[in-house]
C-alpha cells in the first residue's frame, strides 16, 4: 500500500476517488483525547509530589522537550520537512539523508 501510495503521490493522483474509496475514515474523539492527556499530566504530577521528585520530573520533561525540539529543528534545517513519527526521527533521517546526498555528490565529482 505504501509503495502504491508513494507512486500516486509522485504522480499527483493520490487523492483520486478510486484510490481513496478503499479506505475508511476514522473519526477522532478530541474530547476523549484531551481528557487522557490531562489525566496523564495530573497523574505524573501526583507521582512526582508523592515521591518528592517533582523537580526531577520537570528536568526530565525539559530535557526530553529540548532533545525532540532540537532534533526537529535540525531535521527541518537540513531537509526542510518534518518526518516525526517517533521522537528524534526527523533529526536522524535528515542527517542520514544529508550525509547520503553529500556522499552521492562527492561520487559524481570524482
Secondary structure, DSSP 8 states (H G I E B T S, - for coil): -HHHHHHHHHHT-TT-HHHHTT-------HHHHHHHHHHHHHHHHHHHHHTT-HHHHHHHHHHHHHHHHHHHHHHHHHHSS---SSTTHHHHHHHHHHHHHHHHHHHHH-
